[in-house]
Amino acid sequence: VLKASGDAVVEGSGRVDSTSTKGQGGHIEVLGHRVAVTDKAVLDTSGATGGGTVLVGGDYQGKSVAVPNAQMTYLGPNAELRADATDQGHGGKVIVWADNAARAFGKISARGGEQGGNGGFVETSGKNHLDVGRLSVDTSAVQGSAGTWLLDPTNVYIAADLATANAAGMAGSDTSIDTTGPTLFQTGGTPTDSLLLKATLETALASNNVEVNTSSPGGGFGNITVSSPVTWASAHTLKLNAASSITVNNSVSGLNGTLSLQSGGSISNNSGAGLMHVDKLEARASSGITLQGLNQISNLAANSVGGSVLVEAAAPGG
C-alpha cells in the first residue's frame, strides 16, 4: 500500500509487483489526496490462478469506508495496471477512482486465464469529470466470458470528437493529455460533462462488456447522450445506466450484442435519428420510452414505471 496525505505518485519505469506464479495475485493500493501513475510505471497483481486487486485513488464507486478516496487521479498514456489470471482462473479487479476528476490514458487489463476462467472487472470513474481518451481496457477470456469495464462519471456524451459533443450540448474543452509538471492534476473540462470517444468505446466492446453509469451523485444531472454512431460486432453488452435521461441522436448497431438502457428519466431516439440495430434491447425508464423509426431488434424487453412505451421497428427482413 502506497498511501500519502498529499500527493502519491508512481513514476519513471518503476514496477510495483504483487504477482504469483502458483496462486492468486496480490493487492496493490496507491492512495492519497491526489494520485498519479505516470511514465512507464506498471502495477501488476497477476496470478496463475486468478488476478488480484489494484486500487488507484479509491475502491468500487468510492464507497469503501476503509479506502480513502482521491480528489484527482491520473493514469499516464504509457502506464499499465494489470490483474490478469495467467493460467486458469478469473481476472481480478482494477479501480481508478476520484471524487472530483479522473483521467486515465494508459492500459488496464484483468483477463481470464488461458486455460479457463472469466474476465475480471475494471472501473474508471470521476464523480464529477472523467476523461479516458484512448484508454485501452481488456477483460477478455479465451476460455470463458468477458468481464466488464464500468465508467461512472456524471453527464456523458458519446461522440466521435469534442466538436460533435459540443454541438450536442456538452460544455468544456478538455482535449489535452498532460503528462508532466504542474499540469499533472489539472483538467480543462467543465466538471459535470465528460466525453467518451466512440472509437474508445467501440474498441472496448471487442473484448469487454461496457457499462456507462451516471447514477453516482456528482455535479451534473446524470444524462447520457449518444451523438455519433456506435457499432460493434461482438456478442458483448453495452449498458447505459443514467440517473436522468438517455438521448440517442445517432445509430447504435450491435447485431450480435445486447443494448441495455436504464434511465431514471426518459429514453428517446430523437424522432428516429438514433436507430437501433441490435440482437437484444433491454429498456427500462421512469418517465417513458420513445424509440421511433425503422429499428431492427431481434429480442425486446421494455417497460416504463411512469410513462408510455413506444418502440417502432422495421418489418422482419426489412
Solvent accessible surface area in square Angstrom, and as a share of the most:
residue,aa,sasa,rsa
1,V,123,0.71
2,L,79,0.39
3,K,122,0.52
4,A,33,0.25
5,S,117,0.75
6,G,34,0.33
7,D,66,0.34
8,A,4,0.03
9,V,53,0.30
10,V,15,0.08
11,E,111,0.50
12,G,33,0.31
13,S,92,0.60
14,G,32,0.31
15,R,123,0.45
16,V,59,0.34
17,D,78,0.40
18,S,33,0.22
19,T,56,0.33
20,S,33,0.21
21,T,125,0.73
22,K,179,0.76
23,G,26,0.25
24,Q,119,0.53
25,G,9,0.09
26,G,30,0.29
27,H,95,0.43
28,I,9,0.05
29,E,24,0.11
30,V,2,0.01
31,L,1,0.01
32,G,8,0.08
33,H,97,0.43
34,R,87,0.32
35,V,0,0.00
36,A,0,0.00
37,V,0,0.00
38,T,8,0.05
39,D,67,0.35
40,K,134,0.57
41,A,0,0.00
42,V,18,0.10
43,L,0,0.00
44,D,6,0.03
45,T,0,0.00
46,S,10,0.06
47,G,0,0.00
48,A,11,0.08
49,T,74,0.43
50,G,4,0.03
51,G,3,0.03
52,G,5,0.05
53,T,24,0.14
54,V,0,0.00
55,L,2,0.01
56,V,0,0.00
57,G,0,0.00
58,G,0,0.00
59,D,23,0.12
60,Y,97,0.37
61,Q,20,0.09
62,G,15,0.15
63,K,137,0.58
64,S,37,0.24
65,V,157,0.90
66,A,85,0.66
67,V,14,0.08
68,P,65,0.41
69,N,44,0.23
70,A,0,0.00
71,Q,66,0.29
72,M,25,0.11
73,T,2,0.01
74,Y,1,0.00
75,L,0,0.00
76,G,1,0.01
77,P,55,0.34
78,N,94,0.48
79,A,0,0.00
80,E,44,0.20
81,L,1,0.00
82,R,64,0.23
83,A,0,0.00
84,D,8,0.04
85,A,4,0.03
86,T,78,0.46
87,D,68,0.35
88,Q,113,0.50
89,G,13,0.13
90,H,107,0.48
91,G,11,0.11
92,G,12,0.12
93,K,60,0.25
94,V,0,0.00
95,I,0,0.00
96,V,0,0.00
97,W,1,0.00
98,A,0,0.00
99,D,33,0.17
100,N,50,0.25
101,A,1,0.01
102,A,0,0.00
103,R,3,0.01
104,A,0,0.00
105,F,11,0.05
106,G,3,0.03
107,K,114,0.48
108,I,3,0.01
109,S,14,0.09
110,A,0,0.00
111,R,103,0.37
112,G,6,0.06
113,G,0,0.00
114,E,113,0.51
115,Q,119,0.53
116,G,10,0.09
117,G,17,0.16
118,N,61,0.31
119,G,13,0.12
120,G,11,0.11
121,F,53,0.22
122,V,0,0.00
123,E,0,0.00
124,T,0,0.00
125,S,0,0.00
126,G,0,0.00
127,K,57,0.24
128,N,37,0.19
129,H,4,0.02
130,L,6,0.03
131,D,17,0.09
132,V,2,0.01
133,G,13,0.13
134,R,162,0.59
135,L,7,0.04
136,S,52,0.34
137,V,9,0.05
138,D,37,0.19
139,T,0,0.00
140,S,34,0.22
141,A,17,0.13
142,V,115,0.66
143,Q,115,0.51
144,G,35,0.33
145,S,72,0.46
146,A,21,0.16
147,G,8,0.08
148,T,40,0.23
149,W,0,0.00
150,L,5,0.03
151,L,4,0.02
152,D,0,0.00
153,P,3,0.02
154,T,2,0.01
155,N,17,0.09
156,V,4,0.02
157,Y,29,0.11
158,I,0,0.00
159,A,0,0.00
160,A,47,0.37
161,D,65,0.34
162,L,31,0.15
163,A,76,0.59
164,T,44,0.26
165,A,0,0.00
166,N,59,0.30
167,A,92,0.72
168,A,43,0.33
169,G,51,0.49
170,M,10,0.05
171,A,48,0.37
172,G,24,0.23
173,S,74,0.48
174,D,19,0.10
175,T,93,0.54
176,S,58,0.37
177,I,82,0.42
178,D,34,0.17
179,T,60,0.35
180,T,99,0.57
181,G,51,0.49
182,P,122,0.77
183,T,49,0.28
184,L,24,0.12
185,F,17,0.07
186,Q,102,0.45
187,T,41,0.24
188,G,55,0.53
189,G,8,0.07
190,T,48,0.28
191,P,71,0.45
192,T,35,0.20
193,D,12,0.06
194,S,3,0.02
195,L,31,0.16
196,L,4,0.02
197,L,31,0.15
198,K,43,0.18
199,A,37,0.29
200,T,6,0.03
201,L,0,0.00
202,E,43,0.19
203,T,100,0.58
204,A,5,0.04
205,L,0,0.00
206,A,72,0.55
207,S,26,0.17
208,N,0,0.00
209,N,36,0.19
210,V,1,0.01
211,E,31,0.14
212,V,1,0.00
213,N,12,0.06
214,T,2,0.01
215,S,61,0.39
216,S,13,0.09
217,P,110,0.69
218,G,30,0.28
219,G,52,0.50
220,G,23,0.22
221,F,164,0.68
222,G,1,0.01
223,N,45,0.23
224,I,1,0.00
225,T,16,0.09
226,V,2,0.01
227,S,14,0.09
228,S,4,0.03
229,P,55,0.35
230,V,1,0.00
231,T,76,0.44
232,W,12,0.04
233,A,84,0.65
234,S,27,0.17
235,A,78,0.60
236,H,37,0.17
237,T,40,0.23
238,L,3,0.01
239,K,54,0.23
240,L,1,0.00
241,N,31,0.16
242,A,3,0.02
243,A,47,0.37
244,S,33,0.22
245,S,31,0.20
246,I,1,0.00
247,T,40,0.23
248,V,1,0.00
249,N,42,0.22
250,N,48,0.24
251,S,32,0.21
252,V,2,0.01
253,S,24,0.15
254,G,0,0.00
255,L,118,0.59
256,N,89,0.46
257,G,1,0.01
258,T,23,0.13
259,L,1,0.00
260,S,4,0.03
261,L,0,0.00
262,Q,41,0.18
263,S,10,0.06
264,G,41,0.39
265,G,14,0.13
266,S,43,0.28
267,I,1,0.00
268,S,36,0.23
269,N,0,0.00
270,N,78,0.40
271,S,95,0.61
272,G,15,0.15
273,A,54,0.42
274,G,0,0.00
275,L,48,0.24
276,M,0,0.00
277,H,44,0.20
278,V,2,0.01
279,D,52,0.27
280,K,77,0.32
281,L,0,0.00
282,E,61,0.27
283,A,3,0.02
284,R,125,0.46
285,A,2,0.01
286,S,47,0.30
287,S,67,0.43
288,G,9,0.08
289,I,0,0.00
290,T,51,0.30
291,L,0,0.00
292,Q,58,0.26
293,G,25,0.24
294,L,122,0.60
295,N,0,0.00
296,Q,69,0.31
297,I,33,0.17
298,S,85,0.55
299,N,75,0.39
300,L,89,0.44
301,A,55,0.43
302,A,34,0.27
303,N,79,0.40
304,S,22,0.14
305,V,130,0.75
306,G,59,0.57
307,G,34,0.33
308,S,90,0.58
309,V,67,0.39
310,L,78,0.39
311,V,34,0.20
312,E,67,0.30
313,A,60,0.47
314,A,19,0.15
315,A,74,0.57
316,P,138,0.87
317,G,92,0.88
318,G,65,0.63
